[in-house]
Amino acid sequence: LKKTYNAIETYWSQSRVHWNNNHGTNIMGDVAKIVWDGYISEKGNKALKPFCNKGWEYYEKIQQIFPFG
């Protein structure tokens, strides 16, 4: 759980990216998909793969338990 949470927080801390609990990263369009696929292919980013267009139901609960990092 902590690995997934940290992956989301790391992704979200970048500029020009989006995250919400309903749609995850909300990747739409061919260019965004290419950028997303490149990000996911990098070492350590595979934990985000399931969240291309869906949120993580545990995010808010885990956010209360774990500080980022």
C-alpha positions in Angstrom: 0.0 0.0 0.0 2.8 2.4 0.9 4.6 1.8 -2.4 1.4 2.6 -4.4 0.8 5.7 -2.2 4.3 6.9 -2.7 4.1 6.3 -6.5 1.0 8.4 -6.7 2.5 11.2 -4.5 5.7 11.2 -6.6 3.7 11.4 -9.8 1.4 14.1 -8.5 4.3 16.3 -7.3 5.5 16.8 -10.9 4.3 19.8 -12.8 1.7 19.4 -15.6 0.3 16.1 -14.3 -3.2 15.3 -13.0 -4.5 13.0 -10.3 -7.9 12.6 -8.7 -9.5 9.7 -6.9 -12.2 9.1 -9.5 -10.2 9.1 -12.7 -6.6 8.5 -11.5 -4.2 10.2 -13.9 -7.1 10.8 -16.4 -5.0 10.1 -19.5 -6.9 11.2 -22.6 -5.7 11.5 -26.2 -2.9 9.9 -28.1 -0.1 12.3 -27.1 -1.0 11.9 -23.4 -1.0 8.1 -23.8 2.5 8.2 -25.3 3.8 10.3 -22.5 2.1 8.1 -19.9 3.5 4.9 -21.5 7.0 6.4 -21.4 6.5 7.4 -17.7 5.2 3.9 -16.8 8.1 2.2 -18.6 10.7 3.9 -16.3 12.0 1.9 -13.4 10.0 2.4 -10.3 6.9 3.8 -12.0 5.1 0.6 -12.8 3.0 0.8 -9.6 0.9 3.6 -11.3 0.0 1.5 -14.3 -3.5 0.5 -13.0 -4.4 4.2 -12.5 -4.3 5.4 -16.0 -8.0 6.2 -15.9 -9.2 5.1 -12.6 -8.6 6.3 -9.1 -7.3 4.4 -6.0 -10.1 3.8 -3.5 -7.6 3.7 -0.6 -5.8 6.9 -1.4 -7.5 9.2 1.2 -7.3 6.6 4.0 -3.6 5.9 3.3 -2.9 9.6 3.1 -4.0 9.9 6.7 -1.8 7.0 7.8 1.5 7.6 5.9 3.2 10.9 5.4 4.6 11.2 1.9 8.1 9.7 1.7 
